[in-house]
Amino acid sequence: MAVNFSKKPHILVVHGVQTGDDSDITSDQQIKMLVDKSLSGIEMETDYKVSGFFYENINDKSQTFYQFFFKAIFGGNPLVGKVLKEVVDAAGDVVTAAKGNSTAAKIRKKLREQILKSYKSGNQLIIVAHSLGTIYALDVICELMASSHYFKGDDIKSWPVQGYVSMGSPLGLDLNILGLPVFVKRNIETLNAETNVFPWHNYFNRLDPVVSGNVFGKPIFVDDSKGPVEKRYGDDAMMAKWLLQGHAVTSGNQWIFAHTAYWRNPKIGDLLVNMLWD
């Protein structure tokens, strides 16, 4: 197996905390719109494919008991029941990732399979992940890098993933909620290469509560383009031969709206075009 760079490239989009089900997710369509706009701006026509990795249905199945419990208690009040259902749905996604239980393992396995599907077809692949999805994406990339079958040094044709773009990531947080460590620091797998480095671009908004950990949207202070993720993983990434580059962005939005504004930021499309065709 090897990547054939003459074939159309693939972009795989991994969503974050989500309510509803897989059919409600449009993150892949939003990324395609950004890339199409960027290509149009430079009058470039080329073929590529954007796919989404959806795992909300997997999460929902693991939360069936809690959803049933709250429905039984508040079944007589549809409004309260609906609000609690949304809260349990979103909070359950975070707890699943934090605990790293069998559901989280199933999500990582499914993501790995989708990545390798592109690799086996010979297509280069860039992963774009948002929010909670950045954790699953980082974990799976490291799993692949640890395998002797892939990422064979400077032979980039053996890389199942050619680059990683994270947006609104909580990876820079170090939280402990009710005794449960949340977003524990990940081990960055070392790329066994002499000259190449693995590119990781991280986009963050100073007003994004998922980035800062401040639910009231208090802005974080950054040093140039070093946000929480860069401060927490910068040294480890450099030692592991990952090129971690932080990108501070603004959107004119605050609080949770700053967290969802990445999907509309043209800089994301421009970066992906540069990564795939520059």
C-alpha positions in Angstrom: 0.0 0.0 0.0 1.2 3.5 -0.8 -0.2 6.9 -1.4 -0.4 8.0 -5.0 -0.2 11.8 -5.2 -1.5 11.9 -8.7 -4.9 10.7 -7.4 -7.5 13.1 -6.1 -6.8 14.0 -2.4 -9.2 13.2 0.4 -10.2 15.4 3.4 -11.8 13.6 6.4 -13.8 15.8 8.8 -14.3 14.7 12.4 -17.0 16.6 14.3 -17.1 17.5 18.0 -19.8 17.4 20.6 -23.1 16.9 18.8 -26.8 16.5 19.6 -29.3 14.7 17.4 -27.9 11.9 15.2 -25.5 11.4 12.4 -28.0 12.7 9.8 -27.9 16.1 11.5 -24.2 16.7 11.0 -23.1 18.9 8.1 -19.4 19.5 9.0 -18.1 17.8 5.9 -20.3 20.0 3.7 -19.1 23.2 5.5 -15.5 22.3 4.9 -16.1 21.6 1.3 -17.7 25.0 0.9 -14.6 26.6 2.4 -12.2 24.7 0.1 -14.4 25.4 -3.0 -14.4 29.1 -2.2 -10.6 29.1 -1.7 -10.1 27.3 -5.0 -12.4 29.7 -6.8 -10.5 32.6 -5.4 -7.3 31.4 -7.2 -9.2 30.2 -10.3 -8.1 26.7 -9.8 -10.2 23.7 -10.8 -9.3 20.3 -9.4 -11.0 17.1 -8.1 -11.0 16.1 -4.5 -13.2 14.4 -2.0 -14.5 15.5 1.4 -16.0 12.9 3.8 -17.3 13.1 7.3 -16.6 10.7 10.1 -19.8 10.6 12.2 -19.9 8.9 15.6 -22.9 10.5 17.2 -25.1 7.4 16.7 -22.4 5.4 18.5 -22.4 7.8 21.4 -26.2 7.8 21.6 -26.4 4.1 21.9 -24.2 4.2 25.0 -26.5 6.8 26.5 -29.7 5.0 26.1 -30.2 4.3 29.9 -29.7 7.9 30.9 -32.1 9.2 28.2 -34.7 6.7 29.3 -34.2 7.6 32.9 -34.8 11.3 32.3 -37.7 10.6 30.0 -39.3 8.6 32.8 -38.9 11.3 35.3 -39.8 14.3 33.2 -42.1 12.6 30.7 -45.0 14.8 31.8 -43.1 18.0 30.9 -42.0 17.9 27.3 -40.0 21.1 27.4 -37.9 20.1 30.4 -37.5 16.6 29.0 -36.3 17.9 25.7 -33.7 20.3 27.3 -32.4 17.5 29.6 -32.2 15.2 26.6 -29.9 17.7 24.8 -27.8 18.2 28.0 -27.3 14.5 28.5 -26.6 14.0 24.9 -23.8 16.7 24.8 -22.4 15.9 28.3 -22.4 12.2 27.5 -20.1 12.8 24.5 -17.5 14.5 26.7 -17.7 11.8 29.4 -17.2 9.1 26.9 -14.1 10.7 25.5 -12.8 11.5 29.0 -13.3 7.9 30.4 -11.9 6.3 27.2 -14.3 3.4 27.7 -15.4 0.8 25.2 -17.5 3.3 23.4 -14.5 5.6 22.9 -12.5 2.6 21.7 -15.2 1.7 19.2 -15.2 5.3 17.9 -11.4 5.2 17.5 -11.6 1.9 15.7 -14.2 3.2 13.2 -12.1 6.3 12.6 -9.0 4.2 12.0 -10.9 2.1 9.5 -12.1 5.1 7.6 -8.6 6.5 7.4 -7.1 3.3 6.2 -9.9 3.0 3.6 -8.5 6.1 1.9 -4.9 4.9 2.3 -5.7 1.5 0.8 -7.2 3.3 -2.2 -4.0 5.3 -2.6 -5.4 8.7 -1.8 -3.5 11.2 0.3 -5.6 12.4 3.3 -5.8 15.5 5.5 -7.8 15.2 8.7 -9.8 18.2 9.9 -11.2 17.9 13.4 -13.3 20.2 15.6 -13.7 20.4 19.4 -14.0 16.9 21.0 -13.2 15.3 17.6 -9.7 16.7 17.9 -9.1 14.2 20.7 -10.2 11.2 18.7 -8.2 12.3 15.7 -5.0 12.9 17.6 -5.3 9.5 19.4 -5.8 7.6 16.1 -3.0 9.4 14.2 -0.7 8.4 17.1 -2.0 4.8 17.0 -1.2 4.6 13.3 2.2 6.2 13.8 3.1 3.6 16.5 2.3 0.8 14.0 5.2 -0.7 12.0 3.0 -0.8 9.0 2.6 2.9 8.4 4.6 6.2 8.7 7.8 4.6 7.6 10.2 7.4 8.2 10.7 9.9 5.4 8.7 7.8 2.9 5.6 10.0 2.9 3.8 7.6 0.6 3.6 5.3 3.6 1.8 8.0 5.7 -2.0 7.2 5.9 -2.5 10.8 7.1 -0.5 13.6 5.4 -1.5 16.4 7.9 -3.8 17.3 10.7 -5.9 20.4 11.3 -7.6 21.0 14.6 -10.1 23.7 15.4 -11.5 24.8 18.8 -9.7 22.0 20.6 -10.0 21.3 24.3 -6.6 19.5 24.2 -5.0 22.4 26.0 -7.2 22.1 29.0 -6.3 20.2 32.2 -9.6 19.7 34.0 -10.8 17.5 36.8 -14.6 17.2 37.2 -16.0 15.3 40.2 -12.8 13.3 40.4 -12.7 12.4 36.7 -9.7 13.8 34.8 -11.0 15.4 31.6 -8.8 16.0 28.6 -5.7 14.3 30.1 -2.5 15.1 28.2 -1.9 12.7 25.3 1.4 11.1 24.5 2.6 12.4 21.1 4.0 9.4 19.1 7.4 10.0 17.6 7.7 10.1 13.8 10.7 8.0 12.9 12.0 10.3 10.2 15.3 12.0 9.4 14.1 15.1 7.5 10.3 15.2 7.4 8.0 16.4 10.1 4.3 15.7 10.5 2.3 18.9 10.1 -0.3 19.8 12.7 -2.1 23.1 12.4 -4.3 24.2 15.4 -6.8 27.0 15.1 -8.1 28.7 18.2 -10.2 31.7 19.2 -9.3 33.6 22.4 -13.0 33.9 23.2 -13.8 30.2 22.6 -14.9 28.7 26.0 -13.8 25.2 24.9 -10.3 26.4 24.2 -10.1 28.6 27.4 -12.1 26.4 29.7 -14.0 29.5 30.9 -17.7 29.0 30.4 -18.3 32.7 30.6 -16.2 33.4 27.6 -13.4 35.3 29.4 -10.6 35.7 26.8 -7.3 34.0 27.2 -4.0 35.7 26.8 -1.7 34.2 24.2 2.0 34.6 23.3 2.0 35.3 19.6 0.3 32.2 18.2 0.8 30.0 21.2 -2.5 29.1 22.7 -3.3 26.5 25.4 -2.6 23.5 23.0 0.7 24.9 21.8 1.8 25.6 25.4 0.9 22.1 26.5 2.1 20.1 23.5 4.7 22.3 21.8 7.8 20.8 23.4 6.5 17.3 23.1 5.5 17.8 19.5 8.9 19.2 18.5 10.7 16.3 20.1 8.4 13.8 18.3 9.0 15.5 15.0 5.6 17.0 14.6 5.4 20.6 13.3 2.7 22.1 15.6 1.7 25.6 14.4 -0.9 27.6 16.3 -3.3 30.0 14.5 -5.1 32.6 16.6 -8.3 33.7 14.8 -11.1 36.1 15.4 -14.7 35.9 14.2 -16.6 38.7 15.9 -18.4 36.1 17.9 -18.3 35.4 21.6 -19.0 32.4 23.9 -20.3 29.3 22.2 -20.7 31.1 18.9 -16.9 31.6 18.8 -16.6 27.9 19.1 -18.7 27.2 16.1 -17.4 30.0 13.9 -14.4 28.0 12.6 -16.7 26.3 10.1 -17.1 29.7 8.4 -13.5 30.9 8.5 -12.0 31.2 5.0 -8.5 30.8 6.5 -9.3 27.1 7.0 -10.1 26.6 3.3 -7.0 28.5 2.3 -4.8 26.3 4.5 -6.3 23.1 3.2 -5.7 24.2 -0.4 -2.0 25.1 0.5 -1.5 21.7 2.2 -2.9 19.7 -0.7 -1.9 21.6 -3.8 0.8 24.1 -3.0 
